[in-house]
Amino acid sequence: MVMKNDIADLINENKFIVFLINEVGYPDRIRRIVAAAEKHHKSVCYVCLSTTYEDVLAWMRPANITIDKFYFIDTLSRYYEEKKSNESCFFASSPSSLDEIKQALSFALKEKGCEMVIFDAISSLLEYKDMFSILKFTHMLMTENNYTEAKKLYIILSGDTLPEEESKKLVTDLRMFADSVIEF
């Protein structure tokens, strides 16, 4: 079992971490990861791929996470209703709009000074994009100058609602580039 201090140490020591989380324990584990990231970084970009900005705020507030340290990229809300981006959140048109997400990430890193990006959960993209597109996107985030300095935490969910074979392939492919892969 990964302990709270271990998470903080892992985040401090590595630039690219993949967290494998079972859907059953997801809420508690994502809170622990985000709390560790928030304590050690002055600005974090949180990419909402599996839940909305409002839902993330709903669990961050009671967990005493300093929301002001975060810039959010919400990929789901505009799919359901019209939303306008604001000072703390960019609302992408959909999770499949990888170019739009890429531009928002660039803004978060350059203009908002984000030192870390949390992709919650990169495995959710499997519902919208093919494996090659996701790998191309993640590879770009590791190699293009605009994105290389930021630490990256990729969350991969496992459980009944995600395609298991594709999730395993994603883990295998990301493992080649990750500094650390943590089953949590």
N, C-alpha and C positions, 0 to 999 in steps of 0.2 A: 504494500500500500504506500502510495506517495503521500508524504506529510506536507503540511503547510510550508515549513521552512525549506523543504526540499524543492518545492515548486519555485519559490523565490530564488534559490540558488541556481536552479536550472535555467530560469529566465535570465538571470544575470550573466551566466557563463556561456550561453549559446545565442546565436543569431537566428536560427531557424529550428523551431521545435514543432513536432507533430504530436498532438495529444489524441489518443484513441480512447473514446469514452462510450460506455454503454448507455443507451437511452434511459435505462432505468435509473441510473445514478446521476444523470446529466445535470439537473438543477444545482445540486450541492457542489458538484465538481467544477462547473463553469464559474460559479461564484468564487470558489477558492482560487482558481486561475486568474480571474479578473482582479480580485483583491490583491494578489501578489504583484500583478502587473502595475496596478495603480499605485501601490506603495513605493515602487522603485523607478517609476518613470513620471516625468512631469506632464507628458501629453501622450495619449494613446488613441489610435484610430480603431474603432470597433465596427467591423463590417457584419451587418445583420443579414445573414443568408438563410437562416432557418426560423427566424422569428422577427417581429417588428421592433422598431425603435421604442415604441410605447411599452411593449412587453418587457424589453430589456430594462428600461427605466423602472418599471414596476417591481423588479426583483433587486435592482441595484440600490434603490433608496433604503429599503429596510435592512440591507446588508451593510449600511454605512459606507458605501463606496463613494468617493468624491467624483460626482458626475461631471463637474466642471473640467476635470482632467481629460475628458473624452470628447472626441469628434466622431460622430456616427455616420455610417453610410447604410441606409435602410434600403434594401432591394425588394421588399415585399409590399409595403403600405400603398404605394401608388398603383399597384396592380388591382387593389380593391377600391380605392377612392383617391380623388385628387388631393395631393399634398404639395405644399410649397416648401422648398428647402429653407433652412434658417441658419442662424449663426452656429448652432451645434450639430446640425444634421443635414446631410444631403439625401434626398429621396430619389433614388434611381428609378427608371421606368419599369424595370423588371430584373430578376436575378439572371436572366439570360443576356443582359446588356453588358457584356464584359468590357467593351470599350468605354462605356459610360462609367463603370466601376473603376476602371483604370485611371480615367481622368479625375474622378473624385479622390482616388488614392493619392495621385500626384498633388492635388490641392491640399489634402490633409498633411502630407509630408512637407511640402514647401511652405505653404501659407500658414498652416496651423501648428507647424513644428512638431508633429507627431514623431516620436522615437520608436514606436512599436505599432504593429498592426495585428489585430486579432480577427481571424476569419472564423466566424461562428455560424454555421459549420460548413467548411469547404465541401464536405461530402453531400450537402444539400444541393449543390450545383448539378449533381448527377441526375436530378429530376428534370433539369432544363437544358443541359448541354451534354455533348458526347465527351468521352474520356479524353480524346485528343485535344479538344478545345480547352478543357480544364487544365491539362498538363502544359499546354502552350502558354496559357495565362499564368500559371504558377511559375513556370520557367522564366518568363519575362520579368516577373516580380523579383526574381533572384539575380538576374543578370543585367538588366537595364540600369544605367547610372542613377536615374531618378529614384529608384526603389532599393538599391543595394544596402544603404546605410541603416535602414530601419530593421529592427528585429521583427520577426514574423512568427506568430503562433497560429498553427492550423489545427482546427478541431475537426476530427473525423468521428462521426457517430456510428455506432453499430447497434443493430436491433431489428425488430420485425418490420419497420416501415421503410427501411432503406434496402436497395438492391445489394445483397451480400457480395456477389461476385465482383461487381463494379467497385464496391468499397474496398475489398481486398486488393484489387488491382491498383486503385488509387494509393493505398498505403504502400504497396510494393514500389510503385514509381516514386512517390515522395520520399521514401526511405533512402533512396540513392542520394538525395540532395540534403536531407535534414541533418543537422548536427546531433539531434537526439529525437528518438521516438519513444513516447511514454504511454504505456497502457495504464489507464487511470480509471 
